[in-house]
Amino acid sequence: MRAKTVRTGLLTALAIVLALAWAFPVYWMVNSSLLPNVALQSTTPTFLPFGGSFDNFRAVISDPGFLSAIGISLAVTLTTVAAALFIAFLGALAISRFRFRGRRSFILALLLIQMLPAEGLFIAQYKMMSSLGLLNNVIGLAILYTAAVVPFTVWMLRGFVAGVPVELEEAAMVDGLSRTQAFLRITFPLLAPGLVASGVYAFLQAWNEFTVALVVMTEQQARTLPLWLRGFVQASATRETDWGQVMAASTLVAVPVIIFFLVVQGRMSSGLVGGAVKG
Amino acid sequence: MSAPQPVIVTDEPATGSGSGGPRAESPAPAALPARAKRRGRRVPLLLIVPTLALLVVALGYPVCWQLATSFKHFGMLQQFGQPPEWVGLDNYKAIVTDPDLWAVVARSIAFCLVSALTTVAIGGGLALLMQAVGRVTRIILQLALLLAWAMPVVASMTVWVWLVDWRRGLLNWLLVRLGVDAEGHNWLAEPLSFFVVAAVIVVWMSVPFVALSIYAGLTQVSTEVLEAAQIDGAGGWQRLRYIIVPLIAPVLSIVLLLQLIWDLRVFTQIKILQDAGGVANETDLLGTFVYRLGTGAGDFGTASAVSVFMLALTVALSWYYVRSIMKEES
């Protein structure tokens, strides 16, 4: 009995240590973002943000580079979300409401395409965009992003569409609604959670994406937020960096993402692991 | 919110659009059955047209261009406008025979294997730990993992670059306290320590997904079976080896596969560590190598061949994954 208590105690301690290890970089980012440069450049690190201020955040927000990057990121991301939801919704309707020839191959293709690495395609996409004159163009990047997120979005929405029984729609039609009316009044509201979850998924992908943006947005003025953040790291290779500001900038980029992520995490991971964890 | 919700998207095949025939058919049986039937056949095809069009333009065309370009040679002359010449399999031969190219391929595969296996091992360990500890501790651990998982890649990279910074990074400060002579040591300057740093970061980022997925699998293992085994005298290790692992094998193989695919294509982490001071040509993996060859050197032929190799490897690895997902579908 004693041995068991000791064992549980040790395991709990181990779990807490590991939790701290995983959360530490996030804590360190927020902590440093609140500290003045004097504290960050001293030889002894400051572990708690006592006497900290929001000066770093103020400096970042007034940086014209940040404002331009946030504008570009928002434009690309919102375009991607809108386009991906619209296109994927139609696709999801097709595969969950109809049985048609080529349906299986279509799903198979979607799943395979979803696995294709951007890193194995970006050179060709770069050449394509440059010959279309779409380098450094918000629409150009949004097209590539939409194509990247649509396969998984179709897959994710399909589950939600299939979850709304057709019988509901049919019952409404028996009661005198047209097919379109039945769809808009009955099915569509029931799909709202699915659309929100898929929209957030597309948002996170486009907001965080780095690789394709790096290749396609070559000019300084066309930088998205991740590219702008990377600019700081590049600068740190050659000279002393204002880490307080970098961390404030990272925090600003990360906080909305973390909140959104916590909302949809369960759905995203279950989409990835599929039925493998089904009881 | 803290615990993963394993079965939300997966729909039971029985509900929804279960039985065979086209669903668009109007329920009014008398009205024009032939037309309705024809429409029923055409509607789903119209619905997938936007998806198909987008994928063909943004992914299909580049794949084909890449495949064609991988058989061409781009050199000095092509930079001045000469059309590239067809060289057959030369670019692919170079991947296998050219020591520099081969080194990149070998490094990528080694990095991928080491990171993926470490991630799954640590993730599995954390999942077991989550089961062994009390509720509160488990939720704390899950929240910490979710926090790390939620971080945008580039934001976490800036933190990591700062943590390992050679001037005032926390890592060197800690090592000096522990009595290691690490004052002013630049971990990114040498390839080996560069890859150790990169692997630590990649594992840190990937473990949450693996740990939470395996934990979700573990919660499905019935306690009765485990108790029965215990009564029959099976020790902890035996229960793990002969009962738990076989029962959660599907989850384990899927997360390992996904991890292999994702770690093969690792780009952002390597690129940003290179930006922060790594020596590019000694630390290139497939992604950064293609990037440098293509956008930097303009050698689209070799870049395309390496990309095609990467795509082929990914598709081969994905095949099993996609098939196992498709089984759920039908």
Interface residues (C-beta under 8 A of the other chain):
Chain A: T8 L11 T12 L14 A15 I16 L18 A19 L20 W22 A23 P25 V26 W28 M29 S32 L40 Q41 T43 T44 P45 F86 I87 A88 L90 G91 L93 A94 I95 S96 R97 F98 R99 F100 R103 R104 F106 I107 L108 A109 L110 L111 L112 I113 M115 L116 P117 A118 E119 G120 L121 F122 I123 A124 Q125 Y126 K127 M128 I143 L144 T146 A147 A148 V150 P151 V154 W155 M156 R158 G159 F160 V161 A162 G163 V164 P165 V166 E170 M173 V174 R179 W207 N208 F210 T211 L214 V215 L225 P226 L229 R230 F232 V233 Q234 S236 A237 E240 T241 W243 V246 M247 A249 S250 T251 V253 A254 V257 I258 F261 L262 Q265 G266 R267 S269 S270 G271 L272 V273 G274 G275 A276 V277 K278 G279
Chain B: M1 P4 Q5 P6 V7 I8 V9 T10 D11 T15 G16 S17 G20 G21 P22 R23 A24 S26 P27 G40 R41 V43 P44 L45 L47 I48 P50 T51 L54 L55 V57 A58 L59 Y61 P62 V63 W65 Q66 T69 L126 L129 M130 A132 V133 G134 T137 R138 I140 L141 L143 A144 L145 L146 L147 A148 W149 A150 M151 P152 V153 V154 A155 S156 M157 T158 V159 W160 V161 W162 L163 D165 R167 R168 L170 W173 W204 V207 P208 F209 L212 S213 A216 G217 Q220 P250 V251 I254 V255 L258 I261 L264 R265 F267 T268 K271 I272 D275 A276 G277 L286 G287 V290 Y291 L293 G294 T295 F300 A303 S304 S307 V308 M310 L311 T314 V315 S318 W319 Y321 V322 S324 I325 M326 K327 E328 E329 S330
